[in-house]
């Protein structure tokens, strides 16, 4: 069986990297077929695993907009015959709508949606079209001359990333990370539900919110009491209860339990992260402080400015860099998302 993923095209690499990280940590056994940027198919999934994989992906992913069970793959020329041959009673619950998305093709989406609806109605009894609140959504994706026909089994909550933007939270402070990027970074850290995740520069708690919403236990600390308190307010607002927050300098951090993941966005370039140091020394002190608080198999995912080379700093402490991705912020700054882990002894 196969799952079709429609991904964000906001970044050329992060959506696929996030998907691969989730598949790795959740032990999702499937082959990845990248059709084009924004369109990925997970192949060779067993019937026993399809529902659990579907649930995991829709619950966790940030840069994937939709996940669907793939029913059939055909061509533009064979589309009508293929649609008519499907037993839609296996997929549609009373009412349905068809939505068409296209990649690198000039087909008429509205005409294709109408044709699809007519073909389904002609071959299935006791169902109706409902374009506003359908019980079932049929997703037709056209890439060049290929057509992918799929059904939505579980809806991915896309509204969350809009409704939880920093300025919509009870406690707001300028410069907070977007929830979608925060979720992606949490996923890149390979953390699992029930495991402990730490953000030692928690700010307003955006990273901890996203980790808490996928079922992680979370711990946040910040050198400023105002941020520590604001994080607690925001976590409470989103119904996250398994958390602890501390007001302390990262260099004083001594975790009661070694963490499975560290995800953070240190305040770089100014003397705020540890109170009395700045520049590259912030990252050096951070790496030294965090190393012994991490499990040996833990991952660290962090943001940093492009002008700081983390490789020699990480190497000195005993870390190795696994992945890096650049996000253009404005003309003079690119934010680098880096995935790091402890060096593995040979």
N, C-alpha and C positions, 0 to 999 in steps of 0.2 A: 504494500500500500504506500501511498505517497501524500505528502503535505506540501501545499503551495504557499510560499511566503511572499507577500508584497512588502518590500522594504522602503524606508525613507531614502530619498536621494539627496539629503542635506549634506552628506559627507560620503566621499567615494570609498572609504574603507571601514569606518566604524560599524555600520549595520551588519556587515558580514562577520567582522571580528567579534562582535557581541554575540551573534548567533552561534559561532563556533565555540566561544567560551562557555555558553550555557549548555551546549551539547556535551562539551567535555566534562563539566562538573556534575551534570545530571545524568551522565552515562547514557546519552541518547544515541542509539546505534542506528545510524542511517548514513547513506551516501549523499553528499552535497553536490547538486548540479546547478551552477550559476548560469542562468539563461542569458541574462544581461544585468546591468546595474539596476537594482530595484526589484529583480525577479529571481527567486531561488526556489528550487524544488528539492525536497528531502525524499530520497528514494529508498526502496528496499526495507521498508518498515514492516515488522510483523503485525498481523491482525491483533495479537494479544497486547502489543505496545502502543498502537496508534492512539487510543484515547488518552492514556497517561502522558504521552509525548505532547499531544495537542494541548492538554491542560497546562503542562509546564511552560510551554512556549508562550501561550497567550497570557499567562500569569506574570511572566518574568520580563519579556522583551520590551525595550524602549524604542529602538530604532526600526522595529518591524511594525507596520501598520495593520496588516491583516494576515491571518493564517487560515487556510481552508483545506478541507480534504479533497484531494484531486480525484475526480470521477473518471474522466476520459481525456486523452490528448488526440487531437485530430488536426486537420488542415482547414484553411478557409474554404477550399473547394468541397471538402467532405463534411463541413460543419452541419448542414441541414440533416443529412442522413444520420450522423452521429447523435445529434440532439433527439431525433425521433426514436432512436433505438434504445435510449436509456429508460429504464423503468423508474419514473420519477416518484412513484408511490413509496419507494424506499428512502427518499430524500426529503420530500416536501410534506409539511404538516399543515394542511388546510389552506394556508395562504402563502404567497411567495412574491418575490420581486427578483428581477434580473438586473445585475449591474455589470457593465462592460468596462474594462480598462485596457488601454492599448500601449504597446511599446514598439516604436519604430515601424509604424504602419499608419496608413491614412484611411482606414475603414471608418464608416459612419457609426459612431457608438450608439446614438439614439435609434437608428434603424436596426442595428444588430440586437439591441435590447428588445425592441418590439417583435422582431422576427423570432427571437428566442422564446419570448413569452407565448407567442402563438403556437410554436412547435410543442412546447410543454403542455399547453392546454389541450391541444389536439390528441395528445397521447396519454393523458392522465385524467381520471374522473374525480369529481368531488373536491376540486381545488379552485381557488380564485386568486386573482392578482390583487395585491395590496401594496401600493408603492410607498405608503407612509410608515406602517408598522407591520411588516410581513413576519410571519412566524419562521419562514425559511428564506435565506438569501442565496441565490444562485450567482456565483461569480464567474464571468467569462473573461479570460485574459487572452489578448491577441498579441503575439510577438512576431513581427514580419508575416510569414504565411502560416505560422503555427497557432493553434487555438487550444487553450487549456480550459476545461470545463470543471468547475469545482463547487462545493457546497460549504457554507459556513456552519460548523457544528458548535463552536464556542466563540462568542464575541470578545474581541480584544478591547479593553477599556481605553480608547484613545482620548476620551474627554478628560481623563485624570491629568494628563500632562499639560492641558490647557488650564484646567481649573486649579491646579496646584502651583502655578507660577509664583515666584517669590513675592511679588507685590500683592498677591491674593491671600497670603498667610496672615495669621494674627500678629506675628512678630516679623517685621521686615527690616532689612538693612541693605543698602545699595551694594551691588557687585556680587550678589548671590548667583550661584550656578543654576542653569535651567534644570528642571526636573528630569527631562529626557536624557541629558548628558549625565546627570547624577545616577540615573538608573543604569545607563550603559556602563559607567565606571564600576558600579557595584557588580554588575554581571561580569565584567572583565576580570574582577578579582576572584572569580571562580568560587564564591561563597555559596553555601547551601542553606536551605531552610533549617532553622534551629541552631545554626552555628553563630558564633560571636564575631561581630564586625565592629571595628574601632575607627572613629574619625577624631584624631587628636587636635585638629583645628576646625571644630565643628561649626563655627559661625552661627548661622540661623537654623542649622539642622537639616538642610536639604538632602544631603547624602544619607543621613540616618533615617529620614522619612522614607526614602525609596527602598532602603534595605529592610526597614521594619515592615513595609507593605508586602514584601515577598516572604516574610516569615522569619527574618533573622532576629537574633538578640542583638541589641546595639548599645554601644558605649560611646559617649562623646565627651571631649574636654576642650576647654578654651581658656586662654590666659585672662580673658575678660569675663567678669561675672555677668555682665549684661548679656553677652552672647550665650553663655551657659544657661542662664535663666530663660532667654528667648527660645533656645532650642527645646527646652522642656515644654514650654507653652505650645510650640508648634507640633511636637510629637503627641502631646495630649489631644490637640485639635484633630489630628488624623487617626485617632483611636489606637495609637501604638502604646502598649503598656509595658512590654518587656525591655526596659531601657534604664540606663544610669547615666547621669551627667556629672561632670566635675569641673571645678574652676581651678586650673593649675597650669603651670609651665610644662611644656612637653618634656623638658629635661628632668622633671620630677616624676614622670609617669612610671608607676610600678603596678602592672595589672595583676589583679587577684587570680586571673585565669588567662593563660596565653590565648591570643586571638587567632581565629581562622582566616581573618582578612583585615587589611587596613586600606581604607579608601579615604582620600583627603585632597583638599585644595589649599595648600599652605599660602598664607599671605606674603608673597614674595616682593622684593624690591623696596620694602619699607621695614622699619624696626618694630614690627608689631607682633610677629609670630612668637618670639621668645622674649620680648620685652627689651632686650639690650644688645641684640646683634642684628646684622642685616646682610644682604647680598648672598653669595654662595654659602656663607657660614651657616645660614638658616638650614639649608638642606643637609649639610654635614652633621650638624647637631641633631637634626631630626632623624637621620638614618641611624646614628649611634644610639639615640634614645629608644627607637622603636624596635631595633633588632631583637633584643632579648625578650620583648613583649609578644613576639610572634611565634607561632608554632613553626616547626621546621618545614612543614608543607604549606605554610600560609603564603598568600600573594599580597603584594602592595600595589595598588593602583592610585596614581597621583597626577595632578596637573602641575605644570611648571612653565615658565616663559622660555621661548626658543633660545634666548641668549645664555642660558645656563646649561652647561654640558654635565649631565648627571652621571655619565659613564665612569669617570675617574673617582667621583665621590662615592658612588655605589660600590665600585670595585674595592676601594680602601676599607669599607666597613664589612664586606663579605656578601654583598648582594650581586645579582646578575640581572641585566635588563633583557626582558623577553620580547616585548613589543613596544613600539612607539608610533603615535599618530598625531599629525599636526592639524590644528584647527585655526584658521585665519580669523583673528578677532577684529583687527583694523590694520591700517597701513604699516604701523610700527610694531605690532605685536602678533605673534603666533603662539597659541597655547598648545603645549605638547602634553598629550596623555600617554603616560608611561606605565607599563606593567612590569613589576619587579618581583623577584623571589630570592630566597637565600640560595647561595651556591650549593649545588648538589655534589657531595663528595664522590670522587671517582674510585 
